[in-house]
Amino acid sequence: MRDRTDSRTPERVDLLGVGLGPFNLGLAALTEPLAAPSTAFVEADADFRWHPGMLIEGSTIQLPFMADLVTLADPTSPYSFLAYLKACGRLYSFYIREDLNPLRAEYERYCRWVSDQLQTLHYGERVVAVERDAEGFVVTSERDGGAPVERLTRHLALGIGTEPSYPAAAAGITGTVVHSGHYLQRRDDLAELDHVTVVGSGQSAAEIYHDLLQRAEGTGRHVAWVTRSPRFFPMEYTKLTLEMTSPDYARYHRELPEPVRAGLARSQRHLYKGISSELVDAIYDTLYRIEVEQGGVATTLATSSELRGGRDEDGRTVLDLHHLEQDRGYTLTTDAVVLSTGYTPRVPAMLDPVLGHLRRDERGRLVTDAAFRVDLAEPDAPHGRVYMQNGDEHVHSLIAPDLGMGAWRNSVILADLLGEEIYPVERRIAFQDFGVPAGAGAPAPARPARHLEVTR
């Protein structure tokens, strides 16, 4: 525990957010009009950035505009997406467009618009240490060329996010390997190569393949797409399936044994890591058009093919692939590989001094409870609470990265922190039962009315 003997008086707040993605930015927006808690949010980047490597022209987020930073917690908030559209004079244009899903670049600009209005955000500061003290935590950050900055806080909100996942099978490749998160920064270079291979099965893989396919049109350059999935899965978007992004399912999933949760994580990937059906159709239509207009398509689409390794030969990359259904190995020679292999939770070194205060599983992953706390403090402790945004897919399933559940999660966090529901917290919204129905075996009563309640 930190013993404070420094005579300087650092800033003191009730809640300090580390990292500023959409979830902590939403928390900042929801706390801005409140008298309490006092807050500060610290971010290493110089300004707000949201997947800048995937802001491909024309791409949309896979959720309606109501999945913004605040609306599902506070529909009257001045920081809603509709308020942004009104402020920039595009509300009627969005209405006439008749597409509920904002463009991805538009969503990022909306977040920047919110960020520019909040006074509690501190960009360009990289947190280097989080330590305990008698009243909570001491958070030390560094600015380029400046002296370290210390802040005292009773509680923390970790918006540290996830980091690009590189499969072990790609470790031997020393040629050009680009993670999808950095695609736009490398797009022009990739488009000049004779052969590029995209590895992955989700929306980002599909968007990158489609983008490269259109850029290669008429050039003779080859674009390959390799996935271990048995087909190019569209995202399941039926309404009863969408009920899995709900407080009901979060509670049900959290209470399952860990091995069961792990199995569900594998089987549910296509529910939220699939491809939009519109994009699947657009890819097919592009392939068909190129074939008609040019007499053929320079492409390879390989399903059920798992990346097992890779090596460099004569300046090119040879991928070792294995067809899972045929149980047969084969190779594919390419000039560059784009890995659309997702992201993984991380526990950054800055948390090392407080790891003993945090709940982790046998794999070292941070484990959240019903209030999204990872700390081991008593529930009613006056300080020492640590909340986590995202990074807990192994506990809360597909709601963890879901933008539409961010406002609800922040409502839960604030209710837990303040002991009252500033923003009403939905407890049950689904019509279906995810576990054994209450009163199973007896005549089914009418379903009770939905209600709001904070649960821990």
FITOR-109661 format. One line per field, with one value per residue (C-alpha): residue in three letters; y, x, z; residue number from 1. Coordinates in steps of 0.001 Angstrom, whole numbers, plus 500000, padded with zeros to 6 digits. Example, Ala and Ser with C-alpha at 12.3 -4.5 7.8 and 13.67 -1.06 7.14 Angstrom:
rest	c(ALA | SER)
Y	c(495500 | 498940)
X	c(512300 | 513670)
Z	c(507800 | 507140)
nr	c(1 | 2)
This chain:
rest	c(MET | ARG | ASP | ARG | THR | ASP | SER | ARG | THR | PRO | GLU | ARG | VAL | ASP | LEU | LEU | GLY | VAL | GLY | LEU | GLY | PRO | PHE | ASN | LEU | GLY | LEU | ALA | ALA | LEU | THR | GLU | PRO | LEU | ALA | ALA | PRO | SER | THR | ALA | PHE | VAL | GLU | ALA | ASP | ALA | ASP | PHE | ARG | TRP | HIS | PRO | GLY | MET | LEU | ILE | GLU | GLY | SER | THR | ILE | GLN | LEU | PRO | PHE | MET | ALA | ASP | LEU | VAL | THR | LEU | ALA | ASP | PRO | THR | SER | PRO | TYR | SER | PHE | LEU | ALA | TYR | LEU | LYS | ALA | CYS | GLY | ARG | LEU | TYR | SER | PHE | TYR | ILE | ARG | GLU | ASP | LEU | ASN | PRO | LEU | ARG | ALA | GLU | TYR | GLU | ARG | TYR | CYS | ARG | TRP | VAL | SER | ASP | GLN | LEU | GLN | THR | LEU | HIS | TYR | GLY | GLU | ARG | VAL | VAL | ALA | VAL | GLU | ARG | ASP | ALA | GLU | GLY | PHE | VAL | VAL | THR | SER | GLU | ARG | ASP | GLY | GLY | ALA | PRO | VAL | GLU | ARG | LEU | THR | ARG | HIS | LEU | ALA | LEU | GLY | ILE | GLY | THR | GLU | PRO | SER | TYR | PRO | ALA | ALA | ALA | ALA | GLY | ILE | THR | GLY | THR | VAL | VAL | HIS | SER | GLY | HIS | TYR | LEU | GLN | ARG | ARG | ASP | ASP | LEU | ALA | GLU | LEU | ASP | HIS | VAL | THR | VAL | VAL | GLY | SER | GLY | GLN | SER | ALA | ALA | GLU | ILE | TYR | HIS | ASP | LEU | LEU | GLN | ARG | ALA | GLU | GLY | THR | GLY | ARG | HIS | VAL | ALA | TRP | VAL | THR | ARG | SER | PRO | ARG | PHE | PHE | PRO | MET | GLU | TYR | THR | LYS | LEU | THR | LEU | GLU | MET | THR | SER | PRO | ASP | TYR | ALA | ARG | TYR | HIS | ARG | GLU | LEU | PRO | GLU | PRO | VAL | ARG | ALA | GLY | LEU | ALA | ARG | SER | GLN | ARG | HIS | LEU | TYR | LYS | GLY | ILE | SER | SER | GLU | LEU | VAL | ASP | ALA | ILE | TYR | ASP | THR | LEU | TYR | ARG | ILE | GLU | VAL | GLU | GLN | GLY | GLY | VAL | ALA | THR | THR | LEU | ALA | THR | SER | SER | GLU | LEU | ARG | GLY | GLY | ARG | ASP | GLU | ASP | GLY | ARG | THR | VAL | LEU | ASP | LEU | HIS | HIS | LEU | GLU | GLN | ASP | ARG | GLY | TYR | THR | LEU | THR | THR | ASP | ALA | VAL | VAL | LEU | SER | THR | GLY | TYR | THR | PRO | ARG | VAL | PRO | ALA | MET | LEU | ASP | PRO | VAL | LEU | GLY | HIS | LEU | ARG | ARG | ASP | GLU | ARG | GLY | ARG | LEU | VAL | THR | ASP | ALA | ALA | PHE | ARG | VAL | ASP | LEU | ALA | GLU | PRO | ASP | ALA | PRO | HIS | GLY | ARG | VAL | TYR | MET | GLN | ASN | GLY | ASP | GLU | HIS | VAL | HIS | SER | LEU | ILE | ALA | PRO | ASP | LEU | GLY | MET | GLY | ALA | TRP | ARG | ASN | SER | VAL | ILE | LEU | ALA | ASP | LEU | LEU | GLY | GLU | GLU | ILE | TYR | PRO | VAL | GLU | ARG | ARG | ILE | ALA | PHE | GLN | ASP | PHE | GLY | VAL | PRO | ALA | GLY | ALA | GLY | ALA | PRO | ALA | PRO | ALA | ARG | PRO | ALA | ARG | HIS | LEU | GLU | VAL | THR | ARG)
Y	c(500000 | 503409 | 505642 | 509212 | 511630 | 513981 | 517520 | 518264 | 517988 | 515881 | 515908 | 513745 | 512208 | 509610 | 507626 | 507556 | 505897 | 504369 | 504236 | 505987 | 503709 | 503955 | 502362 | 504677 | 507608 | 506690 | 506555 | 510027 | 511348 | 509830 | 511228 | 514709 | 516118 | 514522 | 516244 | 512978 | 511108 | 513416 | 511867 | 511992 | 509838 | 509290 | 508056 | 507490 | 508502 | 512170 | 512128 | 509733 | 506798 | 503855 | 501069 | 503557 | 500696 | 499479 | 502700 | 501394 | 503657 | 502728 | 500221 | 500423 | 499363 | 496225 | 497826 | 500487 | 504084 | 503574 | 501622 | 504925 | 506047 | 507061 | 506570 | 503191 | 504627 | 508165 | 508878 | 512582 | 512934 | 515786 | 513321 | 510981 | 510094 | 511903 | 515027 | 514769 | 514508 | 517530 | 519538 | 518844 | 519371 | 515808 | 514546 | 514745 | 513208 | 510255 | 509951 | 509909 | 507382 | 504804 | 502765 | 502453 | 501492 | 504447 | 504401 | 503314 | 506555 | 508451 | 506619 | 507532 | 511180 | 511098 | 509815 | 512567 | 515119 | 513878 | 513786 | 517411 | 518537 | 516803 | 518511 | 515409 | 513755 | 513843 | 512683 | 512135 | 510593 | 507007 | 505378 | 503679 | 502569 | 501973 | 501586 | 501246 | 503838 | 504247 | 505966 | 504101 | 504289 | 506420 | 506525 | 507768 | 508780 | 510249 | 512841 | 512967 | 515231 | 516148 | 515314 | 512368 | 513198 | 511691 | 511472 | 510046 | 508174 | 506153 | 503856 | 502822 | 502117 | 500102 | 500756 | 499129 | 497148 | 494228 | 493744 | 492183 | 488404 | 486722 | 482944 | 480878 | 479287 | 482633 | 482995 | 481576 | 484038 | 486780 | 488296 | 490836 | 490113 | 492721 | 492480 | 493688 | 496442 | 498079 | 497400 | 500949 | 502033 | 499270 | 499097 | 500925 | 498709 | 495543 | 496579 | 496691 | 493066 | 490225 | 487947 | 488777 | 486294 | 487223 | 484793 | 484938 | 484340 | 487472 | 490870 | 492423 | 489584 | 489991 | 493776 | 493533 | 490792 | 492776 | 495941 | 494211 | 492352 | 495607 | 497210 | 494236 | 494337 | 494507 | 494199 | 490410 | 490517 | 487618 | 487906 | 484816 | 484361 | 481455 | 480489 | 477434 | 477821 | 475341 | 478210 | 481978 | 482368 | 485288 | 486869 | 485515 | 488515 | 487088 | 488809 | 485953 | 485455 | 489164 | 488652 | 487086 | 490632 | 491307 | 491580 | 488265 | 486375 | 488135 | 486906 | 483387 | 483075 | 484455 | 481812 | 478861 | 476776 | 478047 | 474948 | 475409 | 479104 | 478212 | 475756 | 478322 | 480889 | 478543 | 477591 | 481125 | 482867 | 483187 | 484943 | 488084 | 487443 | 486454 | 488544 | 490775 | 489061 | 492245 | 492056 | 488345 | 489135 | 492146 | 489973 | 487425 | 490136 | 491622 | 488225 | 487620 | 491033 | 490674 | 487235 | 488534 | 491653 | 490174 | 486485 | 485286 | 486222 | 486025 | 484779 | 481821 | 481209 | 478384 | 477173 | 474517 | 475464 | 476009 | 477864 | 475462 | 477360 | 479454 | 480088 | 482310 | 480880 | 482928 | 486178 | 484890 | 483375 | 479745 | 479053 | 475555 | 474899 | 471897 | 471114 | 470055 | 468112 | 466209 | 465938 | 466900 | 469359 | 471731 | 474939 | 478371 | 480739 | 484453 | 487815 | 489075 | 487864 | 489893 | 488309 | 489028 | 486904 | 489110 | 490492 | 489073 | 490437 | 491828 | 492657 | 495494 | 495855 | 499071 | 496905 | 494764 | 496640 | 495934 | 492447 | 491009 | 493220 | 491900 | 488751 | 486508 | 482999 | 480184 | 481606 | 485004 | 486711 | 489370 | 488143 | 490506 | 490085 | 491186 | 494851 | 494493 | 494722 | 492853 | 493920 | 491742 | 494503 | 494080 | 495144 | 498091 | 499229 | 503037 | 502812 | 500325 | 499323 | 498457 | 498219 | 496755 | 497672 | 494818 | 492199 | 489850 | 487897 | 484718 | 485842 | 487927 | 486377 | 488343 | 491422 | 492241 | 493826 | 494736 | 498492 | 498261 | 496998 | 499683 | 502179 | 499471 | 498345 | 501936 | 502280 | 499197 | 500551 | 503913 | 502292 | 500116 | 503020 | 505497 | 503093 | 504417 | 504178 | 507494 | 505766 | 502974 | 499531 | 496936 | 493538 | 491540 | 492367 | 488950 | 486976 | 483676 | 481740 | 480842 | 478308 | 475992 | 478050 | 479057 | 476692 | 474034 | 471059 | 473213 | 475035 | 478015 | 481334 | 484467 | 486167 | 488972 | 492497 | 493563 | 495716 | 497614 | 496471 | 496640 | 493211 | 492279)
X	c(500000 | 501277 | 502425 | 501818 | 504459 | 504541 | 503554 | 501997 | 498222 | 497211 | 493729 | 491304 | 488174 | 485587 | 485988 | 488897 | 488568 | 491624 | 491225 | 488696 | 486911 | 483146 | 482314 | 484295 | 483377 | 479736 | 480373 | 481930 | 478903 | 476429 | 478280 | 478766 | 475375 | 475549 | 476689 | 478387 | 480580 | 483454 | 485368 | 488435 | 489255 | 492775 | 493728 | 497160 | 496139 | 496177 | 492461 | 489535 | 490124 | 487872 | 489284 | 490916 | 492329 | 488848 | 487079 | 486637 | 484555 | 480878 | 481172 | 478534 | 478366 | 476279 | 473863 | 471131 | 471848 | 470212 | 473339 | 475101 | 476915 | 473891 | 470430 | 469549 | 470371 | 469083 | 467044 | 467008 | 470792 | 472316 | 475063 | 472905 | 473597 | 470425 | 471602 | 474859 | 472988 | 470884 | 473964 | 475691 | 472556 | 472203 | 469197 | 466757 | 469275 | 469712 | 465921 | 465527 | 468358 | 466096 | 469008 | 469164 | 472848 | 475276 | 478355 | 481374 | 483226 | 480088 | 479952 | 483566 | 482875 | 479902 | 482143 | 484652 | 481836 | 480865 | 484499 | 485047 | 482255 | 483396 | 485765 | 486754 | 488799 | 492584 | 494157 | 497842 | 498467 | 499673 | 498946 | 502097 | 501103 | 498030 | 498757 | 496685 | 496632 | 494585 | 491699 | 491627 | 494185 | 497041 | 497136 | 500331 | 500382 | 502987 | 502780 | 505359 | 508131 | 506303 | 506508 | 504471 | 500912 | 499392 | 495677 | 493949 | 490705 | 488381 | 487351 | 488516 | 486773 | 489054 | 488439 | 491698 | 489992 | 491534 | 494573 | 495019 | 495165 | 497860 | 497491 | 500497 | 500431 | 501464 | 504541 | 506916 | 505905 | 508504 | 507068 | 504274 | 501695 | 499052 | 496393 | 492958 | 493135 | 495898 | 494455 | 493815 | 497341 | 498687 | 495937 | 497737 | 500813 | 498717 | 496764 | 500017 | 500971 | 500271 | 498684 | 497154 | 495496 | 492918 | 492610 | 489492 | 485765 | 484026 | 482862 | 486330 | 487666 | 484723 | 485109 | 488834 | 488398 | 485682 | 487770 | 490879 | 488791 | 487432 | 490892 | 492368 | 489674 | 491140 | 494744 | 495187 | 496135 | 494865 | 492935 | 492381 | 490140 | 490802 | 488567 | 488408 | 484637 | 482736 | 481035 | 480908 | 478525 | 476121 | 475442 | 472238 | 470002 | 466615 | 464786 | 464685 | 468419 | 468952 | 467432 | 470782 | 472134 | 470135 | 470492 | 468629 | 471216 | 474132 | 472884 | 472211 | 475606 | 477540 | 476075 | 477032 | 480134 | 483262 | 483706 | 480145 | 480777 | 483934 | 482024 | 479327 | 481946 | 483049 | 479569 | 478147 | 480793 | 478594 | 475921 | 478021 | 481206 | 479528 | 479139 | 476220 | 474041 | 474094 | 477885 | 477856 | 475459 | 477531 | 480649 | 478846 | 477436 | 480923 | 482383 | 479594 | 479977 | 483744 | 483318 | 480764 | 482720 | 486229 | 485696 | 487040 | 487915 | 491420 | 490382 | 490456 | 487714 | 488705 | 486445 | 487133 | 490802 | 492817 | 496127 | 498698 | 501904 | 503829 | 507306 | 509126 | 510446 | 512163 | 510704 | 507138 | 505086 | 503983 | 500989 | 500502 | 496763 | 494704 | 491273 | 489323 | 486549 | 488835 | 491622 | 494131 | 496987 | 497865 | 499835 | 499027 | 501733 | 501067 | 502809 | 501081 | 498717 | 495965 | 494962 | 491350 | 491738 | 490058 | 491131 | 491942 | 491604 | 494715 | 495992 | 498489 | 501603 | 500304 | 497954 | 500766 | 500836 | 497105 | 496707 | 496331 | 493271 | 491617 | 489642 | 491204 | 490602 | 493115 | 494125 | 494899 | 491884 | 490059 | 486660 | 483709 | 480666 | 477080 | 478031 | 481076 | 483456 | 486747 | 487934 | 487961 | 486742 | 483611 | 480482 | 479859 | 483476 | 483713 | 486627 | 488610 | 486016 | 487352 | 484914 | 485807 | 484458 | 484656 | 487403 | 485073 | 483516 | 484440 | 482032 | 479307 | 479363 | 478434 | 477236 | 480844 | 481897 | 478358 | 478009 | 474281 | 474853 | 477388 | 474831 | 473106 | 476420 | 477262 | 473854 | 474651 | 478090 | 476708 | 473907 | 476444 | 478802 | 476184 | 473774 | 470836 | 469571 | 470303 | 469538 | 466926 | 468461 | 466531 | 466609 | 464403 | 463655 | 463548 | 460378 | 462255 | 463807 | 467452 | 467557 | 464998 | 461795 | 460669 | 457971 | 458810 | 456444 | 453592 | 451011 | 452746 | 451569 | 451299 | 454651 | 455131 | 455425 | 458961 | 460492 | 463639 | 465878 | 469536 | 470989 | 474463)
Z	c(500000 | 499027 | 501933 | 500846 | 502162 | 499159 | 500174 | 496789 | 496534 | 493543 | 492050 | 494036 | 492510 | 493425 | 490210 | 487783 | 484381 | 482750 | 478978 | 476747 | 474358 | 473806 | 477169 | 479430 | 477183 | 477773 | 481506 | 481333 | 479434 | 481901 | 484936 | 483445 | 484568 | 488042 | 491226 | 492208 | 491649 | 490792 | 487895 | 485693 | 482669 | 481352 | 477865 | 476307 | 472776 | 471841 | 471016 | 470745 | 468402 | 467675 | 465499 | 463091 | 461034 | 460134 | 459120 | 455590 | 453386 | 453480 | 456331 | 459050 | 462667 | 463116 | 465561 | 465293 | 466268 | 469694 | 470634 | 471193 | 474336 | 476395 | 474879 | 476412 | 479847 | 479338 | 476182 | 477130 | 477231 | 475186 | 474186 | 472113 | 468494 | 467449 | 469285 | 467350 | 464041 | 464961 | 465914 | 462605 | 460518 | 459316 | 461292 | 458379 | 455994 | 458362 | 458577 | 454798 | 454471 | 456201 | 457558 | 461326 | 461351 | 461303 | 459135 | 461127 | 460398 | 461430 | 464752 | 465456 | 464628 | 466979 | 469772 | 469034 | 469192 | 472665 | 473742 | 472706 | 475053 | 478232 | 480651 | 482645 | 479883 | 479827 | 476561 | 475902 | 479324 | 479586 | 482928 | 484161 | 487667 | 489801 | 493522 | 496668 | 499398 | 502562 | 500762 | 497475 | 494699 | 493438 | 489632 | 487985 | 484334 | 482028 | 479281 | 476504 | 477690 | 480878 | 484561 | 485905 | 486972 | 490105 | 490858 | 493891 | 493479 | 495651 | 492792 | 489315 | 485994 | 483744 | 480064 | 479045 | 476313 | 474468 | 472265 | 468805 | 468891 | 466820 | 466489 | 467479 | 464032 | 462520 | 464728 | 462112 | 459407 | 459032 | 455856 | 455670 | 458377 | 459196 | 461872 | 460768 | 463397 | 461348 | 457906 | 456695 | 457579 | 455293 | 452676 | 449873 | 450237 | 450307 | 447218 | 445200 | 445925 | 443512 | 446123 | 449514 | 451876 | 454490 | 457418 | 459585 | 459649 | 460921 | 459748 | 459631 | 457452 | 455082 | 454867 | 454172 | 451574 | 449797 | 449875 | 448485 | 445902 | 444502 | 444515 | 442664 | 439990 | 436509 | 437720 | 437718 | 441388 | 443483 | 446763 | 448947 | 451970 | 454306 | 457216 | 459452 | 459672 | 457476 | 455675 | 455599 | 458508 | 458429 | 461784 | 463273 | 463724 | 464598 | 467428 | 469941 | 469394 | 469991 | 473445 | 474329 | 474453 | 477592 | 481366 | 481579 | 479561 | 481239 | 484617 | 483340 | 481619 | 484600 | 486909 | 484696 | 485534 | 483799 | 481565 | 480298 | 479617 | 477697 | 475522 | 474829 | 473816 | 471042 | 469877 | 469937 | 467881 | 464792 | 466874 | 467190 | 465210 | 461981 | 458850 | 458019 | 455431 | 453314 | 453086 | 452214 | 449370 | 448283 | 448069 | 445916 | 443681 | 443258 | 442351 | 439850 | 438246 | 437860 | 436290 | 433803 | 432884 | 432874 | 432196 | 435530 | 439106 | 440595 | 444009 | 446386 | 448933 | 451275 | 454090 | 456757 | 456407 | 459563 | 459632 | 461078 | 460347 | 457864 | 456543 | 454090 | 450828 | 448129 | 449396 | 449590 | 452402 | 452325 | 454571 | 455951 | 456005 | 457063 | 455697 | 458758 | 457046 | 454680 | 457302 | 454653 | 454678 | 451853 | 451245 | 449876 | 448670 | 449128 | 449400 | 452545 | 455242 | 456899 | 460193 | 461096 | 464184 | 466741 | 470075 | 473472 | 477031 | 478640 | 482100 | 481571 | 483678 | 485247 | 487340 | 488780 | 492142 | 492724 | 491245 | 494738 | 495142 | 491966 | 491242 | 488589 | 487286 | 486860 | 483472 | 484979 | 483422 | 485411 | 486637 | 487047 | 489254 | 488586 | 489138 | 486832 | 489770 | 489752 | 493201 | 496312 | 498608 | 500684 | 498771 | 501071 | 501351 | 501066 | 498630 | 496615 | 494029 | 490575 | 487665 | 484282 | 480859 | 478330 | 478588 | 480502 | 477650 | 479572 | 482313 | 480669 | 477194 | 474119 | 476030 | 476998 | 473669 | 472567 | 472064 | 472728 | 476278 | 477214 | 478532 | 480585 | 482085 | 482999 | 484660 | 486748 | 487658 | 488753 | 490765 | 492564 | 493161 | 494387 | 496074 | 494046 | 490493 | 488862 | 485582 | 485921 | 485555 | 483587 | 485244 | 482892 | 479273 | 477567 | 476924 | 477026 | 479913 | 479377 | 482208 | 483724 | 483937 | 487414 | 488663 | 486064 | 486407 | 487676 | 485563 | 484041 | 485514 | 483435 | 483055 | 485580 | 484335 | 483612 | 486264 | 487132 | 489908 | 490839 | 491523 | 492632)
nr	c(1 | 2 | 3 | 4 | 5 | 6 | 7 | 8 | 9 | 10 | 11 | 12 | 13 | 14 | 15 | 16 | 17 | 18 | 19 | 20 | 21 | 22 | 23 | 24 | 25 | 26 | 27 | 28 | 29 | 30 | 31 | 32 | 33 | 34 | 35 | 36 | 37 | 38 | 39 | 40 | 41 | 42 | 43 | 44 | 45 | 46 | 47 | 48 | 49 | 50 | 51 | 52 | 53 | 54 | 55 | 56 | 57 | 58 | 59 | 60 | 61 | 62 | 63 | 64 | 65 | 66 | 67 | 68 | 69 | 70 | 71 | 72 | 73 | 74 | 75 | 76 | 77 | 78 | 79 | 80 | 81 | 82 | 83 | 84 | 85 | 86 | 87 | 88 | 89 | 90 | 91 | 92 | 93 | 94 | 95 | 96 | 97 | 98 | 99 | 100 | 101 | 102 | 103 | 104 | 105 | 106 | 107 | 108 | 109 | 110 | 111 | 112 | 113 | 114 | 115 | 116 | 117 | 118 | 119 | 120 | 121 | 122 | 123 | 124 | 125 | 126 | 127 | 128 | 129 | 130 | 131 | 132 | 133 | 134 | 135 | 136 | 137 | 138 | 139 | 140 | 141 | 142 | 143 | 144 | 145 | 146 | 147 | 148 | 149 | 150 | 151 | 152 | 153 | 154 | 155 | 156 | 157 | 158 | 159 | 160 | 161 | 162 | 163 | 164 | 165 | 166 | 167 | 168 | 169 | 170 | 171 | 172 | 173 | 174 | 175 | 176 | 177 | 178 | 179 | 180 | 181 | 182 | 183 | 184 | 185 | 186 | 187 | 188 | 189 | 190 | 191 | 192 | 193 | 194 | 195 | 196 | 197 | 198 | 199 | 200 | 201 | 202 | 203 | 204 | 205 | 206 | 207 | 208 | 209 | 210 | 211 | 212 | 213 | 214 | 215 | 216 | 217 | 218 | 219 | 220 | 221 | 222 | 223 | 224 | 225 | 226 | 227 | 228 | 229 | 230 | 231 | 232 | 233 | 234 | 235 | 236 | 237 | 238 | 239 | 240 | 241 | 242 | 243 | 244 | 245 | 246 | 247 | 248 | 249 | 250 | 251 | 252 | 253 | 254 | 255 | 256 | 257 | 258 | 259 | 260 | 261 | 262 | 263 | 264 | 265 | 266 | 267 | 268 | 269 | 270 | 271 | 272 | 273 | 274 | 275 | 276 | 277 | 278 | 279 | 280 | 281 | 282 | 283 | 284 | 285 | 286 | 287 | 288 | 289 | 290 | 291 | 292 | 293 | 294 | 295 | 296 | 297 | 298 | 299 | 300 | 301 | 302 | 303 | 304 | 305 | 306 | 307 | 308 | 309 | 310 | 311 | 312 | 313 | 314 | 315 | 316 | 317 | 318 | 319 | 320 | 321 | 322 | 323 | 324 | 325 | 326 | 327 | 328 | 329 | 330 | 331 | 332 | 333 | 334 | 335 | 336 | 337 | 338 | 339 | 340 | 341 | 342 | 343 | 344 | 345 | 346 | 347 | 348 | 349 | 350 | 351 | 352 | 353 | 354 | 355 | 356 | 357 | 358 | 359 | 360 | 361 | 362 | 363 | 364 | 365 | 366 | 367 | 368 | 369 | 370 | 371 | 372 | 373 | 374 | 375 | 376 | 377 | 378 | 379 | 380 | 381 | 382 | 383 | 384 | 385 | 386 | 387 | 388 | 389 | 390 | 391 | 392 | 393 | 394 | 395 | 396 | 397 | 398 | 399 | 400 | 401 | 402 | 403 | 404 | 405 | 406 | 407 | 408 | 409 | 410 | 411 | 412 | 413 | 414 | 415 | 416 | 417 | 418 | 419 | 420 | 421 | 422 | 423 | 424 | 425 | 426 | 427 | 428 | 429 | 430 | 431 | 432 | 433 | 434 | 435 | 436 | 437 | 438 | 439 | 440 | 441 | 442 | 443 | 444 | 445 | 446 | 447 | 448 | 449 | 450 | 451 | 452 | 453 | 454 | 455 | 456)
